[in-house]
Amino acid sequence: MVAKLIDVLFGCRHSRYSFPVTIRGTARRPQAGALTGTYVACLDCGREFRYDWQEMKVITSQFERREYVASLATKHAA
């Protein structure tokens, strides 16, 4: 919890991202790409973020992750 507070106060603002990367096949996927299969990395600090290629946006919050998983569940159920 203290680390999160320090990151909020002094951490990277994540304003510059790499081009989205999609890993296909049997290659090991980074944690960020496990949900969507696609991820971007911050060019300043190297942190990886999930990326939604359909919406063309970075998925950063827990709410957006839950919403994405729910939309996938309804698509697969149909």
PEURZI-V807543 format. One record per backbone hydrogen bond with DSSP energy under -1.0 kcal/mol. NH is the residue of the N-H (numbers start at 1). CO is the residue of the C=O. E is the energy in kcal/mol with one decimal. If there is no record, write none. Layout:
BEGIN
((NH,CO,E) (NH,CO,E))
END
This chain:
BEGIN
((5,1,-1.8) (6,2,-2.4) (7,3,-2.3) (8,4,-2.2) (9,5,-2.1) (10,6,-3.0) (11,7,-1.9) (18,41,-2.2) (21,39,-2.9) (23,37,-1.3) (34,31,-1.1) (37,33,-1.8) (39,21,-2.2) (40,49,-2.2) (42,47,-2.8) (43,16,-2.6) (46,42,-1.6) (49,40,-3.0) (51,38,-1.9) (52,57,-2.7) (56,52,-1.7) (57,52,-1.4) (59,50,-2.4) (65,61,-1.7) (66,62,-2.5) (67,63,-2.5) (68,64,-2.2) (69,65,-2.5) (70,66,-2.5) (71,67,-2.1) (72,68,-2.0) (73,69,-2.2) (74,70,-2.0) (75,71,-1.7) (76,72,-2.4) (77,73,-1.7) (78,74,-1.3))
END
